[in-house]
Amino acid sequence: SNFMRGTIPNVFGNFDRLDFFDVSAAGLNGTIPATLFDVDTIRIMYMSNNSFTGGIPANYADPPLLRDLFLDGNRMTGTIPPISAGQLTDLNEMLLQFNSFTGSMPDSICALRGSAGNLDD
């Protein structure tokens, strides 16, 4: 555990290279800044087991190389935003459980694996 405390600063629009972002179990809270998903080079994002609130930023599927997105074990709410054709094509794993999301997984995401999931279970 890192126990950094506080929020993730909204500074990622200034980054032109970032491959791996891991703040798992770091004692962080607040919302996840949308600018984090503006970094085209990001491949791995581990943000599990914090106290993040709010929804998943609408641009979460923008990084073209994103492979792993771990948002499990937070206090996030709302629905999972759908993705557009050609997004998340390199996705290997996306963990969203142990949050308070509502509704079903969008068909556009399910189509990546050919399976469906319901977030209310």
N, C-alpha and C positions, 0 to 999 in steps of 0.2 A: 504494500500500500504506500502511495506517495503522500497522501494527506496534504495536498497543496491548499485546499480550501478556497472558497470564492467562486468566481465565474470565469469562463473562458473569455479572454479579451477579444474584441472585435477588430483584429488586426490582420486577418489572413488575406485580405485583398491586396496587401503589399508583398505577399510571398509569391515568388515565381517558381520555386522548387520546394516541394515537400512531398516525401514519399510515404512516410509512416507517421501516424499520429496516435499516440497511446496515452490516454489519461484515465485508464480503467482504475476503479476503486481509489480515486484521488480525493474524495471528499468535495467534489465540485457541485455547484448548483446553478440555478438560473436557466436561461434558454441557450440552445446551441446556436451560435452565430451563423447566419447564412453564408457569410464570407468564407467560412471554412470550406464550403463546397465550390468556391470559385477557383480553387487551386487545381489547375489542370493535371498536375503530375501526381496527385495523391492516389495511392493504391490501397492503403490499409488504414482504417479508422477504428480504433478501439476506445469506446466511451462507456463501457459497461459499468454497472454498479456504482453510480453516483446518485445525485438527487436532481438530475435535469428535469425541468418542467416545460410545459408548452408542447407544441407540435414539432414534427419533423420539418425542417425548412423545405419549402417547395422546390428548391433547386438541388436537393440532395442527390439527384441522379445525373447531374451535369458533369462531374469529373469522368472523362472518357476511360480512364484506366482503373477505376474503383473496383477492387476485388472483394474486400471484406468490409462490412459495416456492422459494427456491434454497438447497439444501443440498448441492450437488455439490462434489466435491473435498475431502472430509473423511475421517475414519476411523470413520464410523458403522457400527453393526452391528445385527443382529436383522432382524425382518421389518417390512414397512410396515403400520402399523395400518389396518384398513378404516375407512370412513366410514359415517355413517348417512344416510338419505334426507334431503335438504334441506341437507346440508353441502357446502361448497366450490362452491356454484352459480355464483359469479363467477370461479372459477379460470380463469386464462388460461395460466399456465405453472408447472410444477413440475419442478425439476431435481434429480435424485437420483443421477446417475451418479458414478462414481469414488469409491465408498464400498465397504463390504463387506457390504451387505445380502444377505439370503438369501431364497429363495422367490420367488414370483411377485407381481406387482402385484395387489392385491385387485380383484376384479370390481367392487366398488362404486366404485373410482376409475376403472377402465377404462370404466365405463359413462358417465362424464362426457364422454368423447370418442368412445366407441364403438370403442376400439382396445384391444388387449391387449399387455402387455409382460412379459418375463421378466427378472428382475434378475440372473440367474446368467450371462448372456452378457457 
